[in-house]
């Protein structure tokens, strides 16, 4: 049954308003798969998201590294009155190396936090790619609908011109009214106005599509495909389970929650003193050289202003990350319910339009034209019937486009293609 609907919608857009059209494929067609591939390779915002993930990965070794050691040189214990004298036993040329060692666990948990944030950044880049594909497909199918609507409106204008010719012929032989001729001309002009407006809208949509493809806004966009919906969508429960397991943004939120836990554990250890280890070598020109070993502690005497607020900060960030993860899951599941309902509605209405409403509307136009020729129907009724056909035909194509757009949104939400979507 759905094959009949697709044949009517696609053929009306590509061939003409005929009852048994044949789908034609143009040589310059920009297919969905090709557009997605171009966007993944050339979209600058997606590249920025990937580079941001690369930057986050470079923070991992930084977080786990020891602080840089300090190397110092000194001329020690020189007599003020005779700086060049080396006769005093305490006079020496000294070199000293000092290293700060954080409390055990601080660097390990800091590295764990950086690793979690880096994984979240990589997953965010993957989700950005999915969102880009969804935006691209929404624009793509808007543009594909616009192209087909322009063809359908052009066909309707041609029919209105035919009606105008009929009214002029009838007026010429005395069986028609001059008012019908004028109304026919107005009808053609109105349709021309709508076609002009939609053609300009097509230019705007093509510019936005080119932006997502990383191309010049004025780059030509060829014919676009409108494939038939392949098969029914999975159930809502199946989609939710798939999203919970595969959506990168949900996984990224969980990674951030885990990173916040590691950050809190590292902050707890900030209250303990760091150890300072130092060695020095003193070269005494007139006496034996000397060596020293030093140990020191960083005393957290300002813990009430520094370490404890840091601990509370990381605790709040942990709770925030967990709450954001739960909220994102709820929003994802709600959006899945909404988008699946939208897809089902569009699919069912498209089937209804193609198998019942559009054929009946066309039959009504044929009957009205025959009745007008014998003076049983006024001209405006004939025009209104044809405009109704035009609205139904364009709505039929719009519903197919809306179905594909909803499926694209679902694919972005679950992190995988569903229902054999292109």
Secondary structure, DSSP 8 states (H G I E B T S, - for coil): -HHHHHHHHHHHHHT-S-SS------TT-B-HHHHHHHHHHH-HHHHHHHHHHHHHHHHHHHHHS----EEEEEEES-BTTBTT---STT-EEEEEEEEEE--TTHHHHHHHHHHHHHHHHHHHHHHHHHHHHHHHHHHHHHHHHHHHHHHHHHHHHHHHHHHHHHHHHHHHTTSS-HHHHHHHHHHHHHHHHHHHHHHHHHHHHHHHHHHHTTS-TTS----B------S----HHHHHHHHHHH-HHHHHHHHHHHHHHHHHHHHHHTTS--EEEEEEEEE-TTS--EEEEEEEE---TTTTTTHHHHHHHHHHHHHHHHHHHHHHHHHHHHHHHHHHHHHHHHHHHHHHIIIIIHHHHHHHHHHHHHHHHTTSS-HHHHHHHHHHHHHHHHHHHHHHHHHHHHHHHHHHHHTS--TT--
